[in-house]
Amino acid sequence: MAAGNNPTYGTQKVENTLSRATTDVKDKTQNLMEKARDTASHLGEKARETASNIGDQAREATSNLGDKARDSATALKDRADDALTTVGQKMTSLADDIHQKAPQEGMLGSAASSVADNLRTGGRYLQDHNLNDMGQDIQKLVRQYPLQSILVGFGVGCLLGMSMSRR
């Protein structure tokens, strides 16, 4: 019998073709799955890189912002210290003017001399001390006189409150 007339040969040929097609489909499916896995892995790596870059940029921006704030605060403190020194110089100069122009004798002379001495002392203090020193001095006073400090704070608060309510 010829191969073309043999039904077993035709069935076997169809089975072979189906087997090859099934194998091809499996291979192509497996290749597609590997490509999808590789693409997903690559996308995951890209996402991790992007997230890491964004995190690094955020940390750098935060650090830069902190540095700028620290620099601004330092510059502001330096300006305040300079202003205190200038006020201290003017107070000392005013004390010298009062001492020279005020009467030297009598009750008015004593009062002027006392005011001039206090202005000079305050002016020298402002010239010789910065804000940190003043803060430490205030802490010492509050620790030494706690009740009086509370009362002074209360009084200053009342005065500020009254002056603000009038506006």
mmCIF file of the C-alpha atoms, coordinates in Angstrom:
data_MODEL
# 
_entry.id   MODEL 
# 
loop_
_atom_site.group_PDB 
_atom_site.id 
_atom_site.type_symbol 
_atom_site.label_atom_id 
_atom_site.label_alt_id 
_atom_site.label_comp_id 
_atom_site.label_asym_id 
_atom_site.label_entity_id 
_atom_site.label_seq_id 
_atom_site.pdbx_PDB_ins_code 
_atom_site.Cartn_x 
_atom_site.Cartn_y 
_atom_site.Cartn_z 
_atom_site.occupancy 
_atom_site.B_iso_or_equiv 
_atom_site.pdbx_formal_charge 
_atom_site.auth_seq_id 
_atom_site.auth_comp_id 
_atom_site.auth_asym_id 
_atom_site.auth_atom_id 
_atom_site.pdbx_PDB_model_num 
ATOM 1   C CA . MET A 1 1   ? 0.000  0.000   0.000  1.00 0.00 ? 1   MET A CA 1 
ATOM 2   C CA . ALA A 1 2   ? 1.229  3.478   -0.791 1.00 0.00 ? 2   ALA A CA 1 
ATOM 3   C CA . ALA A 1 3   ? 1.847  6.086   1.794  1.00 0.00 ? 3   ALA A CA 1 
ATOM 4   C CA . GLY A 1 4   ? -0.887 8.343   0.375  1.00 0.00 ? 4   GLY A CA 1 
ATOM 5   C CA . ASN A 1 5   ? -3.512 5.577   0.596  1.00 0.00 ? 5   ASN A CA 1 
ATOM 6   C CA . ASN A 1 6   ? -2.573 4.435   4.098  1.00 0.00 ? 6   ASN A CA 1 
ATOM 7   C CA . PRO A 1 7   ? -4.942 5.986   6.663  1.00 0.00 ? 7   PRO A CA 1 
ATOM 8   C CA . THR A 1 8   ? -2.496 5.334   9.455  1.00 0.00 ? 8   THR A CA 1 
ATOM 9   C CA . TYR A 1 9   ? 0.148  7.271   7.588  1.00 0.00 ? 9   TYR A CA 1 
ATOM 10  C CA . GLY A 1 10  ? -2.240 10.260  7.180  1.00 0.00 ? 10  GLY A CA 1 
ATOM 11  C CA . THR A 1 11  ? -3.189 10.177  10.826 1.00 0.00 ? 11  THR A CA 1 
ATOM 12  C CA . GLN A 1 12  ? 0.419  9.885   11.825 1.00 0.00 ? 12  GLN A CA 1 
ATOM 13  C CA . LYS A 1 13  ? 1.286  12.813  9.588  1.00 0.00 ? 13  LYS A CA 1 
ATOM 14  C CA . VAL A 1 14  ? -1.467 14.926  11.175 1.00 0.00 ? 14  VAL A CA 1 
ATOM 15  C CA . GLU A 1 15  ? -0.321 13.873  14.618 1.00 0.00 ? 15  GLU A CA 1 
ATOM 16  C CA . ASN A 1 16  ? 3.266  14.782  13.765 1.00 0.00 ? 16  ASN A CA 1 
ATOM 17  C CA . THR A 1 17  ? 2.146  18.155  12.402 1.00 0.00 ? 17  THR A CA 1 
ATOM 18  C CA . LEU A 1 18  ? 0.015  18.748  15.509 1.00 0.00 ? 18  LEU A CA 1 
ATOM 19  C CA . SER A 1 19  ? 2.872  17.697  17.752 1.00 0.00 ? 19  SER A CA 1 
ATOM 20  C CA . ARG A 1 20  ? 5.265  20.076  15.978 1.00 0.00 ? 20  ARG A CA 1 
ATOM 21  C CA . ALA A 1 21  ? 2.665  22.867  16.128 1.00 0.00 ? 21  ALA A CA 1 
ATOM 22  C CA . THR A 1 22  ? 2.051  22.195  19.823 1.00 0.00 ? 22  THR A CA 1 
ATOM 23  C CA . THR A 1 23  ? 5.803  22.209  20.486 1.00 0.00 ? 23  THR A CA 1 
ATOM 24  C CA . ASP A 1 24  ? 6.158  25.438  18.488 1.00 0.00 ? 24  ASP A CA 1 
ATOM 25  C CA . VAL A 1 25  ? 3.297  27.026  20.434 1.00 0.00 ? 25  VAL A CA 1 
ATOM 26  C CA . LYS A 1 26  ? 4.833  25.880  23.740 1.00 0.00 ? 26  LYS A CA 1 
ATOM 27  C CA . ASP A 1 27  ? 8.250  27.206  22.720 1.00 0.00 ? 27  ASP A CA 1 
ATOM 28  C CA . LYS A 1 28  ? 6.814  30.523  21.584 1.00 0.00 ? 28  LYS A CA 1 
ATOM 29  C CA . THR A 1 29  ? 4.684  30.769  24.730 1.00 0.00 ? 29  THR A CA 1 
ATOM 30  C CA . GLN A 1 30  ? 7.733  30.027  26.868 1.00 0.00 ? 30  GLN A CA 1 
ATOM 31  C CA . ASN A 1 31  ? 9.774  32.604  24.917 1.00 0.00 ? 31  ASN A CA 1 
ATOM 32  C CA . LEU A 1 32  ? 7.008  35.175  25.384 1.00 0.00 ? 32  LEU A CA 1 
ATOM 33  C CA . MET A 1 33  ? 6.819  34.387  29.089 1.00 0.00 ? 33  MET A CA 1 
ATOM 34  C CA . GLU A 1 34  ? 10.605 34.780  29.444 1.00 0.00 ? 34  GLU A CA 1 
ATOM 35  C CA . LYS A 1 35  ? 10.465 38.072  27.550 1.00 0.00 ? 35  LYS A CA 1 
ATOM 36  C CA . ALA A 1 36  ? 7.578  39.257  29.755 1.00 0.00 ? 36  ALA A CA 1 
ATOM 37  C CA . ARG A 1 37  ? 9.534  38.210  32.867 1.00 0.00 ? 37  ARG A CA 1 
ATOM 38  C CA . ASP A 1 38  ? 12.651 40.015  31.601 1.00 0.00 ? 38  ASP A CA 1 
ATOM 39  C CA . THR A 1 39  ? 10.613 43.114  30.742 1.00 0.00 ? 39  THR A CA 1 
ATOM 40  C CA . ALA A 1 40  ? 8.912  43.090  34.147 1.00 0.00 ? 40  ALA A CA 1 
ATOM 41  C CA . SER A 1 41  ? 12.274 42.642  35.862 1.00 0.00 ? 41  SER A CA 1 
ATOM 42  C CA . HIS A 1 42  ? 13.774 45.464  33.802 1.00 0.00 ? 42  HIS A CA 1 
ATOM 43  C CA . LEU A 1 43  ? 10.804 47.717  34.597 1.00 0.00 ? 43  LEU A CA 1 
ATOM 44  C CA . GLY A 1 44  ? 11.142 46.848  38.291 1.00 0.00 ? 44  GLY A CA 1 
ATOM 45  C CA . GLU A 1 45  ? 14.827 47.791  38.225 1.00 0.00 ? 45  GLU A CA 1 
ATOM 46  C CA . LYS A 1 46  ? 14.003 51.053  36.455 1.00 0.00 ? 46  LYS A CA 1 
ATOM 47  C CA . ALA A 1 47  ? 11.303 51.815  39.047 1.00 0.00 ? 47  ALA A CA 1 
ATOM 48  C CA . ARG A 1 48  ? 13.751 51.105  41.894 1.00 0.00 ? 48  ARG A CA 1 
ATOM 49  C CA . GLU A 1 49  ? 16.395 53.313  40.256 1.00 0.00 ? 49  GLU A CA 1 
ATOM 50  C CA . THR A 1 50  ? 13.885 56.114  39.730 1.00 0.00 ? 50  THR A CA 1 
ATOM 51  C CA . ALA A 1 51  ? 12.615 55.866  43.309 1.00 0.00 ? 51  ALA A CA 1 
ATOM 52  C CA . SER A 1 52  ? 16.184 55.855  44.607 1.00 0.00 ? 52  SER A CA 1 
ATOM 53  C CA . ASN A 1 53  ? 17.056 58.904  42.482 1.00 0.00 ? 53  ASN A CA 1 
ATOM 54  C CA . ILE A 1 54  ? 13.964 60.751  43.698 1.00 0.00 ? 54  ILE A CA 1 
ATOM 55  C CA . GLY A 1 55  ? 14.843 59.873  47.302 1.00 0.00 ? 55  GLY A CA 1 
ATOM 56  C CA . ASP A 1 56  ? 18.416 61.089  46.810 1.00 0.00 ? 56  ASP A CA 1 
ATOM 57  C CA . GLN A 1 57  ? 17.186 64.331  45.253 1.00 0.00 ? 57  GLN A CA 1 
ATOM 58  C CA . ALA A 1 58  ? 14.718 64.861  48.112 1.00 0.00 ? 58  ALA A CA 1 
ATOM 59  C CA . ARG A 1 59  ? 17.447 64.258  50.708 1.00 0.00 ? 59  ARG A CA 1 
ATOM 60  C CA . GLU A 1 60  ? 19.783 66.642  48.901 1.00 0.00 ? 60  GLU A CA 1 
ATOM 61  C CA . ALA A 1 61  ? 17.083 69.326  48.628 1.00 0.00 ? 61  ALA A CA 1 
ATOM 62  C CA . THR A 1 62  ? 16.243 68.932  52.324 1.00 0.00 ? 62  THR A CA 1 
ATOM 63  C CA . SER A 1 63  ? 19.907 69.138  53.265 1.00 0.00 ? 63  SER A CA 1 
ATOM 64  C CA . ASN A 1 64  ? 20.365 72.252  51.107 1.00 0.00 ? 64  ASN A CA 1 
ATOM 65  C CA . LEU A 1 65  ? 17.285 73.839  52.644 1.00 0.00 ? 65  LEU A CA 1 
ATOM 66  C CA . GLY A 1 66  ? 18.555 73.079  56.150 1.00 0.00 ? 66  GLY A CA 1 
ATOM 67  C CA . ASP A 1 67  ? 21.953 74.565  55.303 1.00 0.00 ? 67  ASP A CA 1 
ATOM 68  C CA . LYS A 1 68  ? 20.340 77.704  53.893 1.00 0.00 ? 68  LYS A CA 1 
ATOM 69  C CA . ALA A 1 69  ? 18.120 78.082  56.970 1.00 0.00 ? 69  ALA A CA 1 
ATOM 70  C CA . ARG A 1 70  ? 21.128 77.633  59.264 1.00 0.00 ? 70  ARG A CA 1 
ATOM 71  C CA . ASP A 1 71  ? 23.114 80.189  57.249 1.00 0.00 ? 71  ASP A CA 1 
ATOM 72  C CA . SER A 1 72  ? 20.207 82.652  57.341 1.00 0.00 ? 72  SER A CA 1 
ATOM 73  C CA . ALA A 1 73  ? 19.789 82.214  61.091 1.00 0.00 ? 73  ALA A CA 1 
ATOM 74  C CA . THR A 1 74  ? 23.514 82.742  61.630 1.00 0.00 ? 74  THR A CA 1 
ATOM 75  C CA . ALA A 1 75  ? 23.486 85.872  59.472 1.00 0.00 ? 75  ALA A CA 1 
ATOM 76  C CA . LEU A 1 76  ? 20.432 87.177  61.336 1.00 0.00 ? 76  LEU A CA 1 
ATOM 77  C CA . LYS A 1 77  ? 22.094 86.503  64.698 1.00 0.00 ? 77  LYS A CA 1 
ATOM 78  C CA . ASP A 1 78  ? 25.249 88.272  63.530 1.00 0.00 ? 78  ASP A CA 1 
ATOM 79  C CA . ARG A 1 79  ? 23.194 91.291  62.444 1.00 0.00 ? 79  ARG A CA 1 
ATOM 80  C CA . ALA A 1 80  ? 21.394 91.334  65.791 1.00 0.00 ? 80  ALA A CA 1 
ATOM 81  C CA . ASP A 1 81  ? 24.733 91.175  67.627 1.00 0.00 ? 81  ASP A CA 1 
ATOM 82  C CA . ASP A 1 82  ? 26.031 94.045  65.473 1.00 0.00 ? 82  ASP A CA 1 
ATOM 83  C CA . ALA A 1 83  ? 22.883 96.043  66.198 1.00 0.00 ? 83  ALA A CA 1 
ATOM 84  C CA . LEU A 1 84  ? 23.311 95.457  69.945 1.00 0.00 ? 84  LEU A CA 1 
ATOM 85  C CA . THR A 1 85  ? 26.910 96.628  69.733 1.00 0.00 ? 85  THR A CA 1 
ATOM 86  C CA . THR A 1 86  ? 25.799 99.762  67.882 1.00 0.00 ? 86  THR A CA 1 
ATOM 87  C CA . VAL A 1 87  ? 23.081 100.461 70.469 1.00 0.00 ? 87  VAL A CA 1 
ATOM 88  C CA . GLY A 1 88  ? 25.680 99.948  73.215 1.00 0.00 ? 88  GLY A CA 1 
ATOM 89  C CA . GLN A 1 89  ? 28.023 102.457 71.551 1.00 0.00 ? 89  GLN A CA 1 
ATOM 90  C CA . LYS A 1 90  ? 25.234 105.005 71.230 1.00 0.00 ? 90  LYS A CA 1 
ATOM 91  C CA . MET A 1 91  ? 24.250 104.509 74.866 1.00 0.00 ? 91  MET A CA 1 
ATOM 92  C CA . THR A 1 92  ? 27.849 105.062 75.955 1.00 0.00 ? 92  THR A CA 1 
ATOM 93  C CA . SER A 1 93  ? 28.085 108.156 73.772 1.00 0.00 ? 93  SER A CA 1 
ATOM 94  C CA . LEU A 1 94  ? 24.805 109.490 75.204 1.00 0.00 ? 94  LEU A CA 1 
ATOM 95  C CA . ALA A 1 95  ? 26.122 108.849 78.720 1.00 0.00 ? 95  ALA A CA 1 
ATOM 96  C CA . ASP A 1 96  ? 29.223 110.900 77.895 1.00 0.00 ? 96  ASP A CA 1 
ATOM 97  C CA . ASP A 1 97  ? 27.042 113.721 76.497 1.00 0.00 ? 97  ASP A CA 1 
ATOM 98  C CA . ILE A 1 98  ? 24.838 113.735 79.597 1.00 0.00 ? 98  ILE A CA 1 
ATOM 99  C CA . HIS A 1 99  ? 27.878 113.741 81.858 1.00 0.00 ? 99  HIS A CA 1 
ATOM 100 C CA . GLN A 1 100 ? 29.438 116.676 79.990 1.00 0.00 ? 100 GLN A CA 1 
ATOM 101 C CA . LYS A 1 101 ? 26.309 118.820 79.528 1.00 0.00 ? 101 LYS A CA 1 
ATOM 102 C CA . ALA A 1 102 ? 24.420 118.167 82.764 1.00 0.00 ? 102 ALA A CA 1 
ATOM 103 C CA . PRO A 1 103 ? 25.056 120.209 85.882 1.00 0.00 ? 103 PRO A CA 1 
ATOM 104 C CA . GLN A 1 104 ? 27.740 118.726 88.106 1.00 0.00 ? 104 GLN A CA 1 
ATOM 105 C CA . GLU A 1 105 ? 26.258 119.805 91.445 1.00 0.00 ? 105 GLU A CA 1 
ATOM 106 C CA . GLY A 1 106 ? 22.989 119.561 93.276 1.00 0.00 ? 106 GLY A CA 1 
ATOM 107 C CA . MET A 1 107 ? 20.104 117.155 92.991 1.00 0.00 ? 107 MET A CA 1 
ATOM 108 C CA . LEU A 1 108 ? 19.908 117.514 89.185 1.00 0.00 ? 108 LEU A CA 1 
ATOM 109 C CA . GLY A 1 109 ? 23.652 116.877 88.930 1.00 0.00 ? 109 GLY A CA 1 
ATOM 110 C CA . SER A 1 110 ? 23.375 113.708 91.060 1.00 0.00 ? 110 SER A CA 1 
ATOM 111 C CA . ALA A 1 111 ? 20.429 112.414 89.011 1.00 0.00 ? 111 ALA A CA 1 
ATOM 112 C CA . ALA A 1 112 ? 22.185 113.173 85.705 1.00 0.00 ? 112 ALA A CA 1 
ATOM 113 C CA . SER A 1 113 ? 25.367 111.536 86.931 1.00 0.00 ? 113 SER A CA 1 
ATOM 114 C CA . SER A 1 114 ? 23.438 108.430 88.040 1.00 0.00 ? 114 SER A CA 1 
ATOM 115 C CA . VAL A 1 115 ? 21.595 108.218 84.687 1.00 0.00 ? 115 VAL A CA 1 
ATOM 116 C CA . ALA A 1 116 ? 24.871 108.695 82.780 1.00 0.00 ? 116 ALA A CA 1 
ATOM 117 C CA . ASP A 1 117 ? 26.608 105.984 84.836 1.00 0.00 ? 117 ASP A CA 1 
ATOM 118 C CA . ASN A 1 118 ? 23.753 103.535 84.289 1.00 0.00 ? 118 ASN A CA 1 
ATOM 119 C CA . LEU A 1 119 ? 23.676 104.301 80.552 1.00 0.00 ? 119 LEU A CA 1 
ATOM 120 C CA . ARG A 1 120 ? 27.441 103.802 80.318 1.00 0.00 ? 120 ARG A CA 1 
ATOM 121 C CA . THR A 1 121 ? 27.240 100.489 82.206 1.00 0.00 ? 121 THR A CA 1 
ATOM 122 C CA . GLY A 1 122 ? 24.391 99.274  79.999 1.00 0.00 ? 122 GLY A CA 1 
ATOM 123 C CA . GLY A 1 123 ? 26.167 100.436 76.857 1.00 0.00 ? 123 GLY A CA 1 
ATOM 124 C CA . ARG A 1 124 ? 29.345 98.592  77.783 1.00 0.00 ? 124 ARG A CA 1 
ATOM 125 C CA . TYR A 1 125 ? 27.348 95.474  78.584 1.00 0.00 ? 125 TYR A CA 1 
ATOM 126 C CA . LEU A 1 126 ? 25.704 95.581  75.137 1.00 0.00 ? 126 LEU A CA 1 
ATOM 127 C CA . GLN A 1 127 ? 29.064 96.130  73.458 1.00 0.00 ? 127 GLN A CA 1 
ATOM 128 C CA . ASP A 1 128 ? 30.790 93.315  75.314 1.00 0.00 ? 128 ASP A CA 1 
ATOM 129 C CA . HIS A 1 129 ? 28.059 90.640  75.191 1.00 0.00 ? 129 HIS A CA 1 
ATOM 130 C CA . ASN A 1 130 ? 26.207 88.888  72.368 1.00 0.00 ? 130 ASN A CA 1 
ATOM 131 C CA . LEU A 1 131 ? 22.725 87.351  72.339 1.00 0.00 ? 131 LEU A CA 1 
ATOM 132 C CA . ASN A 1 132 ? 23.949 84.013  73.700 1.00 0.00 ? 132 ASN A CA 1 
ATOM 133 C CA . ASP A 1 133 ? 25.594 85.716  76.669 1.00 0.00 ? 133 ASP A CA 1 
ATOM 134 C CA . MET A 1 134 ? 22.430 87.696  77.368 1.00 0.00 ? 134 MET A CA 1 
ATOM 135 C CA . GLY A 1 135 ? 20.312 84.549  77.201 1.00 0.00 ? 135 GLY A CA 1 
ATOM 136 C CA . GLN A 1 136 ? 22.579 82.854  79.734 1.00 0.00 ? 136 GLN A CA 1 
ATOM 137 C CA . ASP A 1 137 ? 22.437 85.898  82.008 1.00 0.00 ? 137 ASP A CA 1 
ATOM 138 C CA . ILE A 1 138 ? 18.635 85.885  81.851 1.00 0.00 ? 138 ILE A CA 1 
ATOM 139 C CA . GLN A 1 139 ? 18.594 82.170  82.715 1.00 0.00 ? 139 GLN A CA 1 
ATOM 140 C CA . LYS A 1 140 ? 20.775 82.847  85.746 1.00 0.00 ? 140 LYS A CA 1 
ATOM 141 C CA . LEU A 1 141 ? 18.465 85.650  86.892 1.00 0.00 ? 141 LEU A CA 1 
ATOM 142 C CA . VAL A 1 142 ? 15.359 83.511  86.468 1.00 0.00 ? 142 VAL A CA 1 
ATOM 143 C CA . ARG A 1 143 ? 16.944 80.684  88.449 1.00 0.00 ? 143 ARG A CA 1 
ATOM 144 C CA . GLN A 1 144 ? 18.074 83.078  91.141 1.00 0.00 ? 144 GLN A CA 1 
ATOM 145 C CA . TYR A 1 145 ? 14.744 84.959  91.369 1.00 0.00 ? 145 TYR A CA 1 
ATOM 146 C CA . PRO A 1 146 ? 11.977 82.621  90.098 1.00 0.00 ? 146 PRO A CA 1 
ATOM 147 C CA . LEU A 1 147 ? 8.971  84.304  91.716 1.00 0.00 ? 147 LEU A CA 1 
ATOM 148 C CA . GLN A 1 148 ? 10.061 87.790  90.715 1.00 0.00 ? 148 GLN A CA 1 
ATOM 149 C CA . SER A 1 149 ? 10.691 86.533  87.164 1.00 0.00 ? 149 SER A CA 1 
ATOM 150 C CA . ILE A 1 150 ? 7.161  85.146  86.939 1.00 0.00 ? 150 ILE A CA 1 
ATOM 151 C CA . LEU A 1 151 ? 5.714  88.423  88.192 1.00 0.00 ? 151 LEU A CA 1 
ATOM 152 C CA . VAL A 1 152 ? 7.816  90.462  85.725 1.00 0.00 ? 152 VAL A CA 1 
ATOM 153 C CA . GLY A 1 153 ? 6.756  88.151  82.881 1.00 0.00 ? 153 GLY A CA 1 
ATOM 154 C CA . PHE A 1 154 ? 3.119  88.499  83.913 1.00 0.00 ? 154 PHE A CA 1 
ATOM 155 C CA . GLY A 1 155 ? 3.436  92.298  84.055 1.00 0.00 ? 155 GLY A CA 1 
ATOM 156 C CA . VAL A 1 156 ? 5.124  92.510  80.656 1.00 0.00 ? 156 VAL A CA 1 
ATOM 157 C CA . GLY A 1 157 ? 2.451  90.214  79.208 1.00 0.00 ? 157 GLY A CA 1 
ATOM 158 C CA . CYS A 1 158 ? -0.330 92.427  80.603 1.00 0.00 ? 158 CYS A CA 1 
ATOM 159 C CA . LEU A 1 159 ? 1.308  95.560  79.195 1.00 0.00 ? 159 LEU A CA 1 
ATOM 160 C CA . LEU A 1 160 ? 1.730  93.940  75.779 1.00 0.00 ? 160 LEU A CA 1 
ATOM 161 C CA . GLY A 1 161 ? -1.841 92.694  75.849 1.00 0.00 ? 161 GLY A CA 1 
ATOM 162 C CA . MET A 1 162 ? -3.201 96.150  76.690 1.00 0.00 ? 162 MET A CA 1 
ATOM 163 C CA . SER A 1 163 ? -1.098 97.824  74.005 1.00 0.00 ? 163 SER A CA 1 
ATOM 164 C CA . MET A 1 164 ? -2.215 95.288  71.394 1.00 0.00 ? 164 MET A CA 1 
ATOM 165 C CA . SER A 1 165 ? -5.887 95.600  72.279 1.00 0.00 ? 165 SER A CA 1 
ATOM 166 C CA . ARG A 1 166 ? -5.802 99.381  71.787 1.00 0.00 ? 166 ARG A CA 1 
ATOM 167 C CA . ARG A 1 167 ? -4.725 99.022  68.173 1.00 0.00 ? 167 ARG A CA 1 
# 
